[in-house]
Amino acid sequence: MLEKLGNGVGGVMWKVVFVLISISFVLGGVGTYLVGSHDTSAAKVNGDEISQQSFQSALQLQTRNFSDQMGAEFSLLMDSPEFSTRFRQDVLNGLIDETLLGQYLQSLGLAVSDEQIKRAIVSSPNFQKDGKFDNELYQSFLRFNGISADYYAQTLRASVAMQQLQQGLLGSETLSEAHLNQLIKQIFQTREVRLTAFPLAAEIEKQQVSEQEVEQYYNDNKAAFMVPELVKVEYVDIAKPDVEKNINVGDIEISQYYQDNKAQFSGKTSQHLAHIQLADQATAQDLYQQIQNGADFAELAKTHSQDKLSAVNGGDLSWSTDGAFPAAFENAAYETDVGAVSQPVSVDGAYHLIKVLERKQGEVQPLDQVKSQIADTIRNEQTSSGFFRLEKEAAEKAFENQASLADVEQAVGKKAAQTDYFSRQDVPTALNFPNVVYNIFDTDLLQGGMNSEAINVGEQHSIIVRVVDHKAASTKTLEEAKADIVTFLKQQKAEAFLLSEAQKAAAALNQGDTQQAQPQNVVLPQGVSLAAQTQRFVYARMQDAQLREGVFSIPAAEGKSVYKALQDGNGEVYLAELVSVSDGVADSNEQQALALSYLQGKQLQTYNSLIQSLRNQAKIEINQDFIQQRDLP
């Protein structure tokens, strides 16, 4: 770990982070390009503004994503002014690219309308309750993720737009069978190798590290010894069970509910319906007026209805019960009296005139059959109202007495829990919600001495929290870091020594007589002899990237073994003997996955080429004073 952090800025990790940033914008849809704002701009693209608020939201989201993926390593990288500046610039570049993409889609007539976004949100399964859009679920989702409705609409808009682009411009990418076969040969190439391990652990024990070396490494790599900001908090969790346990539903309540809501316990209503389906509203309105003037419904259905199956029977749809037709169709039928005809109703792009021929109300279920159902309903209603009353009371107590959570404890009826010290990267599970973490680390709560409001983290679930103690980010002292440095430097020295020995042995073996078990001029560490057993490696199936690159970089030689010194991802050193190489073979699932990966890569190349072309023609103005502010979240 010290080695990764020591390389830090400018190293491989840096490059990986920025590759991931660019991919996350392309595939994740962090978009802002069609939403107006009155804020001062972070940038302007061909006159279209990217607001500072949009930039801050994207920056917070990307920071959270990479913190989750990389933990403390990302925090240490962000402590570098150079890295932090480039990270912000790359986030802004992603927003600029998506603004350009939005403008391009508009020019192609592929722009996503506000109405499309509304329909996507309302029809999303995530926000459905009892088959209908539930605004509370939607608002809870926004609160849980710490984003605004506008920002969610922006990201959804970008996702839909990207799908359109993929189906159009990017969907034209193809992969021939011949090309796929060639890829399979390469990606699934198989190598038989003998790996002789050099004893790293034993060599580490032999190494010596001086005080001067320890001090020098510490001074050169102080960023690696940063201790992240830490907090200790106490909190009261207010949830549904806290209210539900005190609720008892009696027979009188159940009976009263049954009497007041008998309609809910009726069997399904049956309706005998007929309809006339028409292509446009004007024709439907004209036929409706003819029916009102005495025209025969059945005859008009036979001559005008687009539903030919029912038209031959005068539009008769026979008997049906609830749920047989789309909700809009059934609602219109229920609102129409028996024997009457409805006004034209728009359903799935067509217009319908609906005639109610007969209607039968369902039988009412007896109380005994629905008693438990009613009890659950009453309990849920009382729990819901009770929860919000309790939440409101607890929030008021937290506000009135900022010195502690004692009054909140009394109101809720349970003791506050207290955590050990934790950082942003290791938040306890009970508190690991974006809006709770934000309140703890990014508001005045961090200074201590005050309670939070009731922070909603789910349906009938809130948390009130206060910071008990706060430790600012700091750097370990030399004495505190010494043991880790000694361990790291010893391994570094051991790896370097063994790698040098393995390279000497490989050179001697490549020059010697490979028919001998071990040529005379080859020196191996004590107790080590050349491996006799071969191991089979397939490029696409190797998990250790460093070992994979080493094994598959050994040049093949016809009729003879080739040796090379290698290391794996854990620093272990090997002398590798390449015995044989064969073309790759893949099963049908692997072939499909490879083809998909290849096409996605080609799509990304096409996308990048498109964006670069749009950038070359665009006027882009960046508010550098704002982007370079160090106090941005």
N, C-alpha and C positions, 0 to 999 in steps of 0.2 A: 504493500500500500504506500509506504514511504517513497518508493521509487516512482510510482505513478504521480504522486503529489509533487515530488521533487522535480519531475519533468514539467508538470503543470502547464503553465501558459506557453503556447507555441509548440507543445508536444502533440502526440497522437490524440490524447484525450480532447484537446482543444478542437482538433479537426473533426473528430467524431461528433462533438456537440453541435458544431455548425452545419454538418451534413444532416444531422437529425432535425435541426431547426428548419432547414429548407424543405425537407421531406414532410415535416409535420404541417407546414403551411399548405403544401400541395395536396396532401391526402386528408388532412384534418378539417380543412375548411374554416380557418380562422379569418373570416371575411368581414369587411366593413365598407364595401365600395359603393353601396347605393343608399346609404343612410346619411341624411343631412345633419348638421350640427352648427350651433351658434358659437361653439368654443373656438378659442384661438387654435389655429391649425398646428399639427405636428409636421405636416407636409401637404403640398398641393401637387396633384397629378393632372396635367392638362386642364388646370383650373378647378378640378374637383378636390374638395378638402378632405383630408384624413384628420379627424379631430384629435386633440390631445387626450380626451377621454377614451377614445377608441384605442389609441396607442397604449395608454396605461392599462386598459383592460387586457389587451393582447400580451403586454409585457408581464402582467401578473399571472396570466394563464400559463404562458410559456415557462416562467420562473417556477411556478408550482409543479408543472409537469416534469421538468428536469430535476427539481429537488426530489420528487418522488422516485425518479428513476436512478439518480446518482447519489442521493443522500449528501453526506458531508463533503464529498469530493467537489460537488457543484458549488457549495457554499464557499469553499476555499478558492475555487477558480473565480467566483464573483467578487472576491476580495481584491483581486487584481484590477486596478483602474483600466488597464489596457484591455483585459478580457471583458470587463463590464461594459465598456464603451462599444466594443465590437458586438457584444451580445445584443445591446439595444439597437445598434445599427442594423443587425440582421433581422430583428423583429420588425423594425420599420420597413426594411426591404421586402419582407413578406407581405406587409400590408400594401405597399406600393404595387407589388406584382399583382395582388388580387384586385386592386383598383384598376390597373391596366386590363386585367382579364375581364372585369365587369364592363368596362367601356367597349372592349372588343366584342363581348357577347351582345351588348346593345346594338352595335353596328351590324351584327349578323341577325338581329331580330330574335335572339335567344335569351334576352333579359328575363329575370324572374320577377313577376309582379307581386305587389303587396298582397293581392288576393290569394295567390298561390301559397304564399307563406302562411297566411291566416288559415287556409284550408289544411295545410300540412300540420300546423300546431293543433288545431281542433280535432283532427282525425288521428293524431298520434296515439297508439295504444298506451303509451306511458301516462297519458293524461285522461284516461277513460275510467269512469266509474258507473257501474250499472248500464253500460252501453252508451253513455253520454259523456261529453266533455265536462271535466270537473275542474273549475278554475282554481280551487284550493290545492289540488294536486299539482297544477301548473305553477302556482305561486310558491308552493313548498319546494318544488324542483329548483326554481330560481334562487330562493333563499339558501337552500342547501349548498348550491354551487357558487354562491356569492356573485351572481351576475344579474344584470338588468334584463327586462323584457326586450328592450331594443337590441342589446348585444346578442341575446339568444337568436333573435330574428336575423341578425346580421350573419351569424355563423351558419344558420339554416339556409339562408339565401345563397351563401357561398357553396355549400354542399350540393344544393340542387343545381346550381350553375355548373359546377364541376361535372356532375353527372351528365348534363346536357352536352358539355364539351367532349367528354369521353365518348358519348354515344355518336357524336358527330365527327369532329376533326381527329380525335385520338382513337376512335374506334376503328379506323381504317388499317391499323397495324396488323400484319399477318406474319405467320411463321411457317415456312415450307417444311415438308416432311424431311427433305434432305438436310436442311439446316438444323432441324431438331435432332436428327440422328447424329450429326456432327457435334452438337452441344452435349448430347448424352455421352459420346465417347470421351469428351474432355472432362465434363463435370463429374462423371461417375468413373473416371479412370481408376484402376486398381493397381496397387503396388505391393509386392512382397518385399519386406524389409526385416533385417535383423538389427535390433536395437540393443547395444551394450551400454548399460547404465554406469555412469561414473559416480562414486559415493559422495554425494554432496554433504549429507549430514556429518559424516566423519571428517570431511575436509573443513567444514565450518568450525569444528571443535579445535582445529589446529591453528586457526587464524588469531592474530593479535591486532588490537586497535589501540592507538595511542590517544592520550588526552587531547593532543593537538588536532588529530584527525576528527575527533568527536566535535570539538569546538568549531572547526572549520566547516564541517557539514551543517551544523546547527545554524551558523551565521549565513551560509549560502542558501539555506532552505527554510527560513523561518515561517514562510507561509504554510509549510506542511505541519506546523505545530500549533496552528490556530485552534483554540477551543471555542466552539460556537456559543452564541448567546443562550443562556439557560434560564428557565423559570421554574418556580415551585408554585402550584396553585391549589386552591380548594374550590369545590363546586357542589352545587345541589342539582341533582338530576330530577326533573319533573316529567313524569310519563304517565301514560294511560293506566297502568296497574295501580299507581298511587291513588287514583280516584275510584277505579273499578272495585277495589277490595271493600269499599264502604257502601256499595250500592246493593240494596235488596229490593227486588220487585215482587210485590204482593198480588194476590188473586184479584183484589178490588181494582187495582191499576190495570191489570190485564183485561178484566171484563169491561172496564170503561173504554179502554183503547179499542177493543173489539167492536163495541157499540158505535163508537165515533168513526170507525174506519171500515165499515162492513164492505164497502166497495172493493177494498184491497183483497178481500178473501172470497170474492166471487170467482167462479170458474171462467174460463176464457169465453168471451162473447163471440158468437158465430154470426157471420154476415153473408148474405147472398147478394153478390155484387155483379154489376155489368159495367163495361167501360168502352169508351171510344178513344183510341190512341191516335194523336195527330202530330205532325212534324213541327208546326209553328203555332205561336200564340194567337195570331190573327185569325187563322182558320178555326181554331178551337173556340175563340170568342164568338165567331160567326155562327157556328153550329149550336153553341149554348143558347144564343139568342133565338135561333129557329125553334129549339126545344121549348123555350119559354113561351113561344108564340103558338105552340100546339103541335110541332112536328113530332113524328114518331121516333123515339130514341133507337129502337131496334133497327128500323130501316136505315137511319143515318149511320149506325154502326156497320151495317152490311156494306154500304156503299162508300164509306169514307175511312173507316178505321184501318190503321197500318198493322194492327194485330190481326192477321188473317185467320188464325186459329179460332179466336173468339168471335170474329166478325161474322162468320157464317151462322153463328147462333145468336145474332143480334147483340154481340158484345158480352154475352153471359160468361162469367168467371166461376159460376157455381158457388158452393158454400166454402167459407174459409174461416179460420180462427186467427187470433192475434199472432203476429209475426210472420204470416204467410207472404205479405207484400212489404215493400219498402215503407219506412216509417212515415214519410211524407204522404204516401198514397193512403195508408191506413188512417192517419190522422184526419185527412180530408173526408174520408168515408164516415168516420165516427161523428164528424161535425155536420153531416148531412142527414136530414130526416128520412125515414123510410118512405119510399115512393118519389123522393126528390132527386135532383141531379146537382152535382157540385159545380162550382165555378171551375174554369180550367186550372189544373194543378200541374206544376212542372216537376217531373220526376226523371232523373237520369237522362236529361237532354231531350225528353219528349213531353208533350202536353196531353193530359187525360181529362175526360169528362166522366165522372163516376156516378152511377145510379145505384142507390140502395134499394134492392128489391124486397128483402126481408132481413130481420135482425132478431136474434135470440140471446137474451142475457144468460150468462152462466149461473149455475146454482151456487148459493153461498155455502162455504165450508163451515161446519160446526166448530164452536169454540175449542172443543177438546182436541181437534186435529191441528189447530194453529196456535195453541197455547204457548208452546216453547218458542215458536217463531216470534210471537208477540213479545214474550219476555226478553228475548235477545234484542229486539228492536228498541224496546223501552230502555233496556240497560245501556245500549249503545248511545241512545239520545241523551240519557242522563249522564253517562260518562263524558260525552263530548262537551255538554254544557258545563258539567262539573269541572272538567279539565281547564276550560278557558277561565272559569271563575277562579280556580286555584292559581293558575298561571298569572292572572291579573293581580291577585292578592299578593303572591310571592314577589312579583316585580315591584309592586308598590312598597313592600317591606324592604326590599333591597335598595330602593331609591331613598327611602326615609332614613334608614340606618346604614350609612356607608362605612361604618367602623368595622362591621363584621357581617357574617351570614347567619347570626344567631336568630334574628327575627324570621328569616326565610326558613330556617330549620323548623321553627315552631309552626309556621303557617303550613308547611308541606307535611310535617310530621315525621321527618327523618333527619339524621345527622348529615352534615356536609362531609364529603370525601376529600382527602388530601393526597396529592401526588408527591413523588420524589422529583428531583430536578430533571428537566427534559428540554430538548432543543426542538427546533422546527422539524427536524428530520426524524425524531423518535417520539412523536406525540402519543400519549396513552390512547388506547383504542376508544375508551369512553369519551374522549374529547376530540377525537380525530375527525372533525368536520371542518370544511374550509372556512365557514363563517365564524366558528369558535376559535380556530387558530388565528384568523385575522384579528379578532377582538383581543386576543391575548397578546400578540406580538406587535400589532400595528396600530394600536390606539392608546389612549391615556391610561388604560388599565395596566399597562406594562410598568408604570411608575409606582403601582401599589396604592393602598389606601382607599380603594373604591370598588364598588360592585358593578358588574355588567347588568344590562337589561336582560330580560328573558330571551335567550337566543334560540330561535326555532331551528331544530335539526331534523324534523320529520313530522309525520302525522301524529298529533297529540304527544309531542315530545319536545321539551325545551330544557335548556341548561342555563343556570346563573352561575357565574364564575368570578373569582377575584384572585389577583396575583399576590401570593404571600411573600415571595422573595424573587429578586431578579439579579442575575449575574451577567454583566456585559461580556461581549466577546473579548477574548484575551489570547495571549500566546503563552504556551508552556515555557517555564524557565529551562535553562540548560540542564539543571539537575533533574527536573521532572522528565525531560525528554531523553536523558542520557542512555537509559537501558534500551530503549527502542532503537536509538541510533547505533549503539554498539552491535546489537543483533543484526540490524540491516547492513552495516558495513562489513561485518564478518561474512555474511552470506554473499555480499557483492564481491568481496575478495575471493571467496571460495569458488564462486561461479566463474570468475575471470580466469583463475588458475586452471580449473578443470577444463574450461572451454579451450584454453591454450594447449593443454595436454591432448585433448581430443582432436584438435586441428593438426597437431604434429603426428599423431597416430594415423589419422586419415591420409595425410600426405605420404607417409611412409608406406601405407598399405596400397595406395593408388599407384605407387612407383614400384612396388615389390612383386613377388611371385604369388599370385592369388591362389595357387594350388596348395600352398602351405597353410596349415591351420593358423599359424601366427608367425609371420616372417621374423627373421632374426633382429632386424633393425627397428621393430615396433616395440615401444615401451608403453606399458599400461600401468595404471595405479595398482598398488599392492592389493592382491586378492581379487583382481578383475581379470577375466578372460573373455575372449570374444564370444558373443552369444551364438548358440547353435540353432535355436528355434527361430523360425521366421514368423512375422506378424503381417496380417493382411490389412491394408488401409485403403479405404475408398474416399476419394476427395470430398464428395458431397456429404458424407456421413461422419466426418471427423468433427468433434466438438472443440478440441484444443486448436485454436487458430494458428498459434505460433508453431506448434509441432507440425501441423498440416502444411504450412508454407515451407517449412524446412524439408519435410519428407518429399514433397512434390516439386521441390526445386533442385533435387539431385539429378544431374544430367545422366541419361541412360546411355550405356555403351554395349554394343552388340557382343554377346559371348563372354562378358566379364562383369564382375561386381565393381561397383563404384562406392567409395566411402566418403562420408561427410560428417563434420561435427554439428550437432543440433542442440537446441534447448526447447523445453516445453514451456507452457504458460506459468508454471510454478518455479521456473529457474533450474529445474533438473537438467543435467548435461548428459548427452548420449553420443556414442559413436555409432552412426547408422551405416549399414551396408545395404545398398539397393541390389536386390537379387533379380527381380523381373518386373516388367510393366505390361499391362494389358488394357485394351480399350474398355470403356465403361459399358455396363448393361443396366437398364432401369426397368422396374415394373411399371404397369399402366398408371398407378397413382403417382409415382415419381415423375413419369413423363408428363403427366398433366400439370403437376406442380411446377416443373421446370418450364414448360411452355407458358404458363401463366406468369411466372416470375420474369421471363424474358420479355413478354409483351408489356408488362408493367414498366419494366426498365426502358423499353422503347418509347412508351407513352410519356414517361418522365423526360426523356431526351427531347421528344417533340414539344412537350410543354415548355421546357427550358429554352428551346430554340425560338418558340413563339414569343415568350416573355422577353427574351433578349431583343428580338426584332421590334416589339412594341416599345421597349425602353429606348432603343436607338432613335425612334421617331417621336418620343414623348418629351414634353416640357415638365421636368420634375423639380420642384422647389422644396428644400428641406429646411425646417426651422432648427438649425444646429444648436442654438442657445438652449432650446427646450430639450432636445434629445440628449444633450451632454450633461444635463443636470444630475448631480450625484444623489440628490435626495428623492429621485423618483422611486416608486415602489418596485 
